[in-house]
Amino acid sequence: MTITSARSGLSTALYLVAIAAFFVRAALRRGPWLDEFWTFWLTDPMRPARSLMSERWILDQHPFLFSAMVRLTRGLVGGEIELQRVVVNGTGLALLISATRIFIRATPDRAAFFKIFTAILLTLPLTMEQFCDLRSYFLELVATAVWLQFAFHAATRDPERALARLPLATGCVSAFFMIALHFVTGLECLVLLGVAIVALRGRHSAELAWIAGAGAAGCLLLSASAAVQMPRWRTELDFRWIMTSQSDLLQLYKNLLLASGWAAVPALGAAILGRAGSDTATIRYQKLLMIAIVVTGGLLFLLNLIQPIAVARYMIPLFVAACSVFAAGAASDWSKSVPFRAVMIAWSVIACWVTSNEIAAHAGWYGGAREISRLVAQCPSSRVIAVNAWAYSPRPASRAASREQVIFGAGYRRAARGLGFVPEVIELPKSQILMPLLIGSCPTILWAEHMYWAAKKGSEFTAVGLSVPPDVAVTRDLATKDNLIMIVKRNQRLEAAAQ
C-alpha cells in the first residue's frame, strides 16, 4: 500500500463517518409525521404477525415486505420512531457502502464511477430526507442504487469475462428488493431492470437467468401483495389524497433534474473537463440509462393522466438514475485527481451539513405538541381537542377518511406523551349535532396535524362538529401547511359588560 492510497483511504473513511453523523443526527431530531405513525401501527410488536397481516397489512396501500422487515426490529430496539429510523435505514446505508466496496473490488479500474455515484447520492437532499422517514423509500433508494452499480459493472466489464459470484448475487438481491418494496417505484424499476438485460444480451445466459429470476421473484411478491390487498382498496379507498396534475408532474421532473444536478456539481465539472476520457462502454451505459429514464418518465406521465399517483418520493428511481448518468460522465481520468476528490468531498460535506440542519429543525407533530404544552401550562385544566385533518378535505365523510382515524389518534397520543396533557381525540362528525366547545374557565385548544387541506376560515370548528358560542374569543395560535392550533376562551369584554 502506497502513502497516496493510504491517505485516500483515510479521507474516504473520515468522509463517510462525517456523512453518517449528519444522517443520524437529522434522523434523531426530526419530528414524526402521519405516515410514520402508520408504520408503527402496522408493525405493533404486541400483536402476532398473522394478526397484523390479516387485520392491518391488508388495509395498507403498500406491499407487505417493508412492514414485515420493520416488525422484526420493533421488538429489538424499543418503541421510539427516531431510533427505528436509525436502525432500519442505517442498515440500508451500511449495505449501500458495502455494495459499493464490492463493486470497486470487482472492477478496480472503474472505482471512480462507484465512488462518485455514491457521493452524489449521499449529497442529494432527498436521500437524507428519506433516511429520516420510517417508510420504505430509503431502502428503495438503496436497492435501486445498488442495482445501477451492478448494471454499470455488467455493462462496462470485459465481455468475455463472466460476472463474479458476489457482484452477481448483490445485483440479484437488489433487483428483488427494488421491485418488491413499493408498487409505483417497483413498476419504474422494471424498466431499469431492462437496462442490464440489454447490456448483457448475447453474453452469458446463466447471468441473465439469475437476474431475470430475481426480478420475477420481486414481481411475484408484489403481485401477491396487490392480489390480497386490492379487494380492500376497492371498498375503502373511495377518495385519494394524491391530486397531482400533469403540469405538477412536469414541475416534479424539472425539480428532479435540478436537485440531481445540484448534488452532482463537482461531477459535472469533471465530466466537462475529462469528457475525452469517457470510453465506449460508459457512453453506451449512459445512453441506455437515459432511454430508461425517458421511458419511465413517459410511463409515469400516462399513468398519472389516468389516475394521479405521482409525488416526489414515488420518483426515487428516476432521481437515482439521473445521479448515475452524471457519475458515469464524471468517471474520467481527471476525476481521479486529488483536487477533484477534495472538491467533491468538501461539496458533499457542506451540502449534507446544511440539509441536516434543515431536517433537524423540522419538529413534525412534536412541534404542535410542545406549543400546546406551553399553552396548557398557563391554565392546566385546558381542554385539548385533537381532530382528524380529513375533516377539512373535500370528502370528510369518505371511507378513506375514517380508515385513518385510528392512526391520527395514535399519533396525537404518542406526540403528547410526557408533555402534561392528554388530547381528546374526536371522531369525524357523522351527524349535524354540534358538541359544546367550552367547559370550565380555561381555554379549549383545537389541534390538527397533517393539514394537507387548508381549513376554510370560520370552518375550523364546525367541520369537526364543534359549536362556537357567541360569547367566546377565537384566535389562531399556529397555522402552517402542516398543522393548525386554535384557541377558544371566554370573551372577557362580553363577560364584563354582562356583569
N, C-alpha and C positions, 0 to 999 in steps of 0.2 A: 504494500500500500504506500503510495507516494504522499508527500506532505500536502500537495494540492487536493488529492482525493480525500484525505483525512479532514481538511478544512471544509471541503464541500459537504461531507457527511455531517460534520458538526453543525454547520449553518442550517442544513436541512432539518436536523433534529431540533434545534432551537426554534426554527420557524414553526414546525409542527406543534411543539409544546405551546408556543405563544398563541397560535390559532386555536388549539384545543381549549386553552384557558379562556379565550374570548367567547367561544361557543358555550362552554359550560357556565360561565358567568351569566350570560344572557338567558340561558335556559332556566337557571335557578332563580332569576329575578323577575322574569316576565310573568305577569298575572295570567290566569287561565281564562278560557272563553267557552262558549256553549259546546262546541264540538268536542272539546276535551272532557267535558262532563258526560257527553255521550260515550266516549271511550271508557270512562270509569264505570258507567252504568252497564255497559256491555261486557265488562271483564270482572265483575264483582267476585272476589275470591271466596266469599262466603256461600256462593251458590255452586252446585255441581255443574260441571262442564256440559253435561247432557241437558240440564235445565236451562242453562244460558243459551244453548244452541236452539232449543225448541221454543223458548219463550221470548228471547231477546234478539239473538243474532238474526232471526228470521225477519225482524222488523227493520233491520238496518238497510241502508242503501248502498252498502259497501260489501265486498266479499268477506267471507269468514276468516281468511288467513291472518290478517293483522290482529283481529280480536283474539284469535287463538294464541298468537305469539305474545301479546301483552298479558293475557291471562296466565301464562307460565311464569311471568316475572312478578305479578302482583303479590303473590304470597311470599316472595323472597325479600323485597325491599320496602315493604310498608305501603301506606296509602296516600303518599303525597304526590301530586301531579308533577311537580317540579323535579323530584327525584326520579320518577318514572321516565320523564323525558331524557334525562341524562343516561339512564341505564339502557333504554331501548334504542334511542338514536345514537348514543355514544358507541354502542355496539356496532351500529351501521357505519359510523365514522371510522372506527378501527378496521372494519372489514374493507372499506374503500382504500385506506392506506395500505393494508396488507395486499390487496389485489394489485395495487399499483406496483408494489415491490415485486410481486410475482411476474408481472409482465416486463418489468425492467430487467430482471434477471434472465428472462427467457429471450429477450432481444435487446441486449445492452446497447447496440448501435442505434436503437430507436428510443433510448431513455429520455431524450429531450421532450418528445411528444407527451409521454406519460406524466412527466414532472410538470410541464406547462399546463396540461389539461387539468390535472388535479389542483394546481394552484389557482387557475381561473375559476374552477368550481367553488373552491373554498372562499374566493374573493366575492363571488356573486352574492348579493344581499339575500336573494331568495333561498339560498342554501342554509344560511343561518336562521332565517325566519322559519323554515320548515323544521330545522333541528329543535327549535324552541316550541314545537307544537306536537302534542302527543296524538298524532294521527299517522296514517300510513305514508304520507307524502315524502318524508325524508328518506325512508327506506326505498321508496320508489325511485327517488333521485339517485341513490347509491347503486341500486340494481341496474338502472339504465346507464349510469356512468361506467360501471364495470363491464357491462355488455359492449359499450362502444370502445372501451380499451381493448377488449378481446377482438372486436371487429377490425380495429386498426392493426392489431398484431397479426390477425389472419390475412388481412389484405396486403400487407407490406412485407411479409416474410418471403423467403426463397420458395418459389412454387414447388420445388422438388422436395422440400422438407415437410414431413408430417408434423402436426402440432404435438407438442409435448403433453403429457397427461395432465399435469397440474393446470396449465393455462386453459386447456380444453375443458376440464372439469369446472374451473372457475367460470368460464363463459357459459356453460350449460346451466349451472346453478343460477347465475344472474339472469339468463333468459327465462327461466321458470318464474322467478320472483317478479321480474319487471312486468310480466303479463298477468300474473295471478293476484297482485296486490290491489288492483283498482280496475273498475270496469272501463272508464273512459281512457285513462292512461294506458291500460292494457291493450286497448284497441290501437292506440297510437304506436305502441311498442311492437305490435305485429308488423308494422311497416318497417321499423328499424331492424327487426329480425331478418327481413328480406335483404338488408344491406350485406350481411355476412354470407347469406346463402348465395347471392350473386357473386360476391368476392371469391367464394370457394368453389364456384361452379366449374365442373370439369377437372377438379384436382383430386381430392381424396373422398371417396364415397362414404367411408366409415365416419369421418368427421361430420359430414353433412347429416348422416343418420342420427348421431348423438345430438347435434344441435336441433334438428327437426323434432326429435323425441322430447327434448327438454321444453321446446316451445309448445308442442302438443299437450304435454302434461300440464303446463300452465293454463292453456286454453280449456282443458278438461275440467280443472278445478274451478276456473272462472265460470264456465258454463253450468257446472253443478250448483254453485252458489246462486247463480241467476235463476236456475230452474226451481230451486227451493224457495227463494225469496219473492219471485215475480208475482205469485198469486196475492201476496200481501200488499205489494206495491200497487196493484190494480185497484184494491179496495181502499187503501189508506192514503195513498198519495194523490188525493183529488185536487191538490194545488201545489205547484212547485215554486220554490223561492228564487230559483235562477231565472233571470229575465234579461239575459244578455242579448242585445240586438246585434245585427250584422255589423253596424258601424262601431259598436262597442268592441266587437271581436277584432275588427281591423285595428282598433286602438291598442288592444292587447298584443297583437302581432308586432306593432310598432314598438311598444314598451319592451317586448321580449328581445327585439333586436338591439335596442338601445342599452338595456340592462346587461345583456351578454357582452356587447361591445365595450361598455364601460369597465366591466370586470377584466376585460382582455386588452386594455390599452397598451401595456408593455408588449404583449404578444403580437398585437397588430403592428407595433413599431418594428419588432423583429421580423415579421412577415414581409414588411416593405423593404427592409434593409437586406434581408437574406433570401429573397424570392428565387434568385438564380440557383440556390442550393436545393430547392424542392425537387424530389425525384418523381418519376412517372407513377410509381405505386401510390405515393402520398397524394398526388393530384387526382388520381383515379378514385381513391378513397373519399376525398373531399367532394368530388362530383357526385358520387353515389349517395353520399350523405345529404348533400344539398337537394338532390332529387327526392330523397326520402322526406326531407323537411317540407318541401313544396307539396308533395302528395299528401302527407299527414295534415298539413295546414288546410289543404283543399277539402279533405275528408271531414275535418272538424267543422269547416265553414258550412258544408252541406248539411251535416247533422244538426248544427245549431240553427239552420234555417227551418228544419222540420220541428225540432224541439230544443229550445235554449238549454245548453248543457255546459257552456264554456265559462270558466273562471281561471284566473292566473295559475292556481296550483294544479288544475287539471291539465295544464300545458307543460308540465315539468319535462317530459321527454323532448319537447321542442327546445326548451332552454338548454338542456344538456347537450343536445345535438349541435346547436349553434356554437356552444363553447368548444366542442370537439373540432368543428370546422376551423375555428380560429386557432386552436392549438396546433392542428396539423399544418396550417400555413406558417406558423411561427417556428416549427421544428427544423430550423436550418442550422448551418454551422455557426452563424453569428449568435444564435440563441444559447450556445454552449459557453459563451464568453463570460468572464467574471462581471463586467459592467451590466450585462443583461440580467444575470442572476441577482445582482444587488438591487437593481431597479424593480424587478419582478417581486422580490421578497418584500422590499420596502412598500411598494404599492399595495400588496396584499395585506400586510400587517396593518397599515394605516387604514385601509378600507374596512377591514374586519373590526378594528377598534371603534371606528365611527358607527358601524352597523350595530355592534354590541351595545354601545351606549344608547342608541335609539331604541333598540328592542328592550333593554333592561328597564328603560323608563316607562314602558307601557304596562300599566298596573292591571289591565283587564278588569275582571269582576271585583278584584280586591280593591281597586280604586274607589268604586262606588260604596263598597262595604266600609272602607275606612272613613269616607266622608260622612256616612250615616252614623258610624260610631261616634264621631265628633259631635254630631247634632244630638244624638241620644244622651251623651254625657252632660249636655246642658239641661236636659229635662228627662230623667231616667225612665219615666213612665210613658214616654212617647210610643206611639203605635207605628210599627213599620210594616207596610203592606207591599209585598213583592208580587209582581204580575208577569204573566206570560206575554212577552212582547208581540206575539202573534195577534194580540188584541188590536194592534194598530195596522194590521195587514189588510189587504183588500178582501180577504176571506177569513175573518176571525172565527167563524163557526165551522170551518173545514175540519175534516178528519186529520189532515196534515198538521193543523194547529194543535188539536187535542192530543196527538200522539207525543208531542214534545212537552206536555205539561209536567210529567214526572221528571224530565231532565232539567227543566227550569227550577223545579222545587229542590232537587238535589243540589243544583249549582248554587242557589241562593243560600241554602243552609251551610254548605261547605265554605262559601266565601265569608260568611258571617261568624264562623267558629272563633271563639275566644275574643270577640270584639265587644261584648257587653250587650248584645241584643239578639233576639230571636225573630226572624222575619215571619210574618203571617202570609203564607203563600196562598193566594186565592185562585180558584178555578176561573177559566174563561166563562163569562156570563152565558147562561143557557136560557134566560128569560129577560123581560124588561123590568123586573123587580130590582130596585136600587137599594143598596145597603147604606146605613148611616155611616158617615165618614169620621166624625169627631166623637170620641168617647173620653171624657175627663178634660183636664185643663191643659195637658201637654199636647204638642202638635202631633199630627198624623203625617207620616212620611211615605210617599209613594215611590217605589223603587222599581225600575225597569232596566234590564240589561239586554244586550244584543239587539239594539234598536235598528234593525235592518230597514224598517219603515218608520219614517218620522211621524210622530203623533201630531195630528192637527191641533192647532191652538184652541183650547176650550174643550177638547175631547179627551184629554189625558185621563180623566176620571170616569166619565160616562161610558167610555169604550170598554171599561173593565167592570161595569156595573156598580159604580160608586156615585152617590149623590153629593152635590156641593151645596150646602145651605147658604142662604144669602148673608148670614152674619159671620162669615169667615174670610180671612185673607189668604190668598193663594199666591205662592211665589215659586219660581223655578230656581232651585239651588244649583243644579247641574244639568246641562242638556248638550250632549255631544252626539256624534254619529254612532257611538257605542252604547251610551246609557242615558237615562233620564231620572232625575230625582226632583220630586215636587214636595213642597212643604205646605201644610194646611194648619192654620192656627186661628184662634178666636180673634175677631176684629176688635181690638181694644177701643177704637173710637166709637163703634156702634154700642159696645157694652157700656162705656162711659155715658153716652147720650141716653141710654135706656135707664140708667140709674138717676 
